[in-house]
Structure formats: structure tokens, C-alpha cells
Amino acid sequence: MTIAIVGAGLGGLALARVLHVHGMDAVVYEREASRDARGQGGMLDIHSGQRALREAGLIDEFYAIARGEGQDMRLLEPDGTLLLQEDTPDDAPLARPEVDRADLRDLLLDSLPDGTVRWGHAFVHAADGALHFADGGSAPYDLLVGADGANSRVRPLLTDARPAHLGHHVVEVGIPDIDRTHPDLAAMVGRGTYWVLGGGISLAAQRNGDGRVRIGLGFYNTPEDWFATSGIPFDDPAAAKARLIDLLPGWHPRFTALIEACDEMVVPRSITALPVGLTWPSRPDVTLIGDAAHLMPPVGEGANMALLDGALLGLALAAHPDDFAAAVREYEREMFERSTAAARMSADLHTLLASPDAARKMLAFFQPDGD
Ligand SMILES: Cc1cc2nc3c(=O)[nH]c(=O)nc-3n(C[C@H](O)[C@H](O)[C@H](O)COP(=O)(O)OP(=O)(O)OC[C@H]3O[C@@H](n4cnc5c(N)ncnc54)[C@H](O)[C@@H]3O)c2cc1C
């Protein structure tokens, strides 16, 4: 019985690893040409996903690459008022440590036997028990697992649902080697996440393991074509930064100084999500994990859910090695309930971030008793 996983992201790799731990083989088809073909983005905070790493037999290796101090947080209002500062004590438990996405993906990749991941295989469609790839090749399968992310090409085999735009646009910028180039800004941002919220705009600056501070500027309640009308010239980084500063009227100069210090990388991201509570009638030969199954607003759940999906589907298949249909049903029953709760919470947090007084609301979210 052949298990084919499409997508070597966190979900697909966690599934392959848990199957391997239980003596089951799988093949992962990934469209990227190699593990280094594309930057893997910034930091992830891993909380519920730690269970997946435990099931994968990798929890000690994970703690070795996780950054506990990345749990530090500062929350401010656009006028510069500091509402909350949390510094993580050295002996604090690693409840939500930050990890570099590339390091976590490397940990999973290195834990798999050579040849498990077939790079350069872009899945196009499935027919008659075979996967078909963009280069004309094909491969047989008994169970096809779509772990191919937000714009999954496997998803249409199960549902017509598509991600919808959330009226939220993010522009990602960053300051390289901040300790050396801008020590004053480094001290301001601190060791973890530095959040400025208000007026339908968010600035989230986060220290990465390589000394870069990544900054996401989020613009909420914006129409779907906002990037075209925003006046941000993405092909001219210096002018783009100047325009971003214009889009922050009344923001304290220490925040606009962060934007001024950024390098030439200016990346636009449109934020979309699948409907909350998406399900489909179970099929014995196809299922979905991770963003392919339940893309959510990016508020810290997606990677954790993808890891858990992969691990729990792996455990279900190991428990029913001769009955994939039963394994898929068992996995989907639990996944639908868990991901619906996480998607609902993520949608609520997203609405909160979009509100004019988001910083005060976020403070109440973190400190419901006002302490
Ligand atoms: C800016 C940002 C910050 C985030 N921060 C956090 C965080 O702090 N905590 C958290 O929990 N989540 C976070 N998330 C969400 C998280 O990154 C995703 O939910 C998670 O990566 C989903 O994993 P996945 O394995 O489902 O998909 P992906 O990681 O997207 O992997 C999908 C893989 O499939 C491959 N693929 C796609 N199409 C094909 C095809 N046709 N054929 C073959 N291969 C294909 C892709 O190349 C990719 O390797 C963040 C997201 C963003 C955008």
C-alpha cells in the first residue's frame, strides 16, 4: 500500500516522520527543486505542535534549536505608550518557544531516510490511482495526502471551498544583523516579539535566530486590490519604505525609525483563509493536512496545526495499517473538531487586531483579570 504525500512543508514531513517511526514507508513529492530552493520565512512559535514532535521522537532535538527568550513580548500603542512587557526568566518552561522555520524543517528532513522526499515534483492532478506531475511524470498511490499548503491542488478532490481574502494585507520588511547595525533599535525590539497595534494597522517586529529582525506591517479592513491602489512602489524599495512611513500618520518616530532602518527586501502578502469549520465527506484514498485542510489567519496556530495533523494522521495509519479508510475517518473526525476550534479562535483574534483600539483589546486578551 503506497502512501503519497504532496508537499514537504511541516505537515507533510511530520506525517512522513511519524510513519517512519512506526515502520511504515511514504513518499513525499515536493515541487521545490531542493531544500534550499526558497527562503523558509521567519520564526514560528510552537506550542500544541510540541506533541507532534514528541510523537516524532524529536522533542529533545527541538528543544536544542528552540529559543525560549523568543517568548518575550512588548505591546505598544502607536503613540509610543508601552502597555505590556513580558521578559522570560531563564528557567521558564518552554511553553511557546520560537524556532526558525528553516531549522525546524531541516530537523524533520534530516530525520527521514534518504530518498523519502522527491524534489522537483509539482503535483498537477490525480487520476486512476496515479499522481501526475508538471514534468509529465506520474506515480501510483493507494492513499494521497494533500500537504500542499494554502493553494492546495489536492483540495479540489474533496471540496470546492477556496481561501477567501480577509481584507488584510501585510508588507514584510526587515533589518539585517540588527545588533551591529542598529544597537539602539535592537534594544528597543528586545529578544522576542515587539507589537504596535492601533487604527487598523499592526507592526510586528520579531528577532530571528540569525540576528535579522523581521517586521510585518499589517493593514486591516483593506479592499482586495489594495496593493494596486496603496501607492507602495514594490519595485523601488527606498520609495516603498517612504510610502510605508506615510501610511503610519501620527505613529511615534521610534516606530518609523524601524522602517527607515530596513534593507531592500519589501515583500507583499495578501492574507486569505478557508471557511471556519470546513469539512468534507470522507474518502478512503484522499485526505488533507495543514493549511490545505484549514488555512487560518496568521495568528500563531497554522504551523502547530499542520504538525499535529501530520503526527495524528501518522498514528491513525499506524493503528490501522490494513484499513486506510478507517484511519482517514478517525483522523478527520478529530482534525475537524480541533481545527474548527483553532480557526474560530484565530478569526476572533484577527477581528480584534483589525479594531481601532487593538492594543488595549490585546492587553485584555493577555490579562483577562487586569493583572
Ligand atoms: C508570515 C507568517 C507567519 C506565521 N507564523 C506562524 C507562527 O508563529 N506559528 C504558527 O503556528 N503558524 C504560523 N504561520 C502559519 C504557518 O506558517 C502555516 O500554517 C504552516 O506552514 C502550514 O504548513 P503546511 O505543511 O500545511 O504547508 P506549507 O508549510 O505551506 O508547505 C506546503 C508545501 O507544499 C509544497 N507544494 C505546494 N504546492 C505543491 C504542488 N502542487 N506539488 C508539490 N508540492 C507542492 C510547497 O512548496 C511547500 O513546501 C505563519 C504564516 C505566515 C504567512
The ligand as an SDF file (V2000), in Angstrom:
LIG
                    3D

 53 58  0  0  0  0  0  0  0  0999 V2000
    4.0260   35.4660    7.9410 C   0  0  0  0  0  0  0  0  0  0  0  0
    3.5260   34.1730    8.5790 C   0  0  0  0  0  0  0  0  0  0  0  0
    3.8540   33.8960    9.8980 C   0  0  0  0  0  0  0  0  0  0  0  0
    3.4050   32.7210   10.5020 C   0  0  0  0  0  0  0  0  0  0  0  0
    3.7210   32.4970   11.8160 N   0  0  0  0  0  0  0  0  0  0  0  0
    3.2430   31.3740   12.4260 C   0  0  0  0  0  0  0  0  0  0  0  0
    3.5400   31.0820   13.8160 C   0  0  0  0  0  0  0  0  0  0  0  0
    4.2480   31.8250   14.5220 O   0  0  0  0  0  0  0  0  0  0  0  0
    3.0130   29.9440   14.3730 N   0  0  0  0  0  0  0  0  0  0  0  0
    2.2390   29.0950   13.6420 C   0  0  0  0  0  0  0  0  0  0  0  0
    1.7670   28.0710   14.1980 O   0  0  0  0  0  0  0  0  0  0  0  0
    1.9680   29.3290   12.3230 N   0  0  0  0  0  0  0  0  0  0  0  0
    2.4450   30.4330   11.6980 C   0  0  0  0  0  0  0  0  0  0  0  0
    2.1490   30.6650   10.3810 N   0  0  0  0  0  0  0  0  0  0  0  0
    1.3610   29.6650    9.6210 C   0  0  0  0  0  0  0  0  0  0  0  0
    2.2510   28.5130    9.1620 C   0  0  0  0  0  0  0  0  0  0  0  0
    3.3860   29.0020    8.5060 O   0  0  0  0  0  0  0  0  0  0  0  0
    1.4890   27.5720    8.2230 C   0  0  0  0  0  0  0  0  0  0  0  0
    0.2120   27.3320    8.7410 O   0  0  0  0  0  0  0  0  0  0  0  0
    2.2350   26.2380    8.0620 C   0  0  0  0  0  0  0  0  0  0  0  0
    3.4950   26.4460    7.4690 O   0  0  0  0  0  0  0  0  0  0  0  0
    1.4240   25.2600    7.2220 C   0  0  0  0  0  0  0  0  0  0  0  0
    2.1750   24.0790    6.9970 O   0  0  0  0  0  0  0  0  0  0  0  0
    1.7890   23.1220    5.8070 P   0  0  0  0  0  0  0  0  0  0  0  0
    2.7430   21.9570    5.9100 O   0  0  0  0  0  0  0  0  0  0  0  0
    0.3390   22.8490    5.8080 O   0  0  0  0  0  0  0  0  0  0  0  0
    2.0450   23.9440    4.4810 O   0  0  0  0  0  0  0  0  0  0  0  0
    3.3990   24.7110    3.9050 P   0  0  0  0  0  0  0  0  0  0  0  0
    4.3340   24.9150    5.0320 O   0  0  0  0  0  0  0  0  0  0  0  0
    2.8620   25.8180    3.1410 O   0  0  0  0  0  0  0  0  0  0  0  0
    4.0120   23.5920    2.9640 O   0  0  0  0  0  0  0  0  0  0  0  0
    3.4020   23.2210    1.7470 C   0  0  0  0  0  0  0  0  0  0  0  0
    4.4740   22.5890    0.8580 C   0  0  0  0  0  0  0  0  0  0  0  0
    3.8280   22.0730   -0.3100 O   0  0  0  0  0  0  0  0  0  0  0  0
    4.5920   22.4110   -1.4550 C   0  0  0  0  0  0  0  0  0  0  0  0
    3.6700   22.4260   -2.6050 N   0  0  0  0  0  0  0  0  0  0  0  0
    2.6920   23.3290   -2.8700 C   0  0  0  0  0  0  0  0  0  0  0  0
    2.0510   23.0060   -3.9880 N   0  0  0  0  0  0  0  0  0  0  0  0
    2.6200   21.8700   -4.4530 C   0  0  0  0  0  0  0  0  0  0  0  0
    2.3870   21.0410   -5.5850 C   0  0  0  0  0  0  0  0  0  0  0  0
    1.4260   21.3360   -6.4870 N   0  0  0  0  0  0  0  0  0  0  0  0
    3.1680   19.9300   -5.7580 N   0  0  0  0  0  0  0  0  0  0  0  0
    4.1450   19.6110   -4.8550 C   0  0  0  0  0  0  0  0  0  0  0  0
    4.4140   20.3700   -3.7650 N   0  0  0  0  0  0  0  0  0  0  0  0
    3.6580   21.4820   -3.5680 C   0  0  0  0  0  0  0  0  0  0  0  0
    5.1710   23.7720   -1.1220 C   0  0  0  0  0  0  0  0  0  0  0  0
    6.2930   24.0780   -1.9120 O   0  0  0  0  0  0  0  0  0  0  0  0
    5.5140   23.5780    0.3710 C   0  0  0  0  0  0  0  0  0  0  0  0
    6.8010   23.0420    0.5440 O   0  0  0  0  0  0  0  0  0  0  0  0
    2.5980   31.8190    9.7600 C   0  0  0  0  0  0  0  0  0  0  0  0
    2.2750   32.0960    8.4300 C   0  0  0  0  0  0  0  0  0  0  0  0
    2.7290   33.2650    7.8360 C   0  0  0  0  0  0  0  0  0  0  0  0
    2.3440   33.5610    6.3930 C   0  0  0  0  0  0  0  0  0  0  0  0
  1  2  1  0
  2  3  1  0
  2 52  2  0
  3  4  2  0
  4  5  1  0
  4 50  1  0
  5  6  2  0
  6  7  1  0
  6 13  1  0
  7  8  2  0
  7  9  1  0
  9 10  1  0
 10 11  2  0
 10 12  1  0
 12 13  2  0
 13 14  1  0
 14 15  1  0
 14 50  1  0
 15 16  1  0
 16 17  1  0
 16 18  1  0
 18 19  1  0
 18 20  1  0
 20 21  1  0
 20 22  1  0
 22 23  1  0
 23 24  1  0
 24 25  2  0
 24 26  1  0
 24 27  1  0
 27 28  1  0
 28 29  2  0
 28 30  1  0
 28 31  1  0
 31 32  1  0
 32 33  1  0
 33 34  1  0
 33 48  1  0
 34 35  1  0
 35 36  1  0
 35 46  1  0
 36 37  1  0
 36 45  1  0
 37 38  2  0
 38 39  1  0
 39 40  1  0
 39 45  2  0
 40 41  1  0
 40 42  2  0
 42 43  1  0
 43 44  2  0
 44 45  1  0
 46 47  1  0
 46 48  1  0
 48 49  1  0
 50 51  2  0
 51 52  1  0
 52 53  1  0
M  END
$$$$
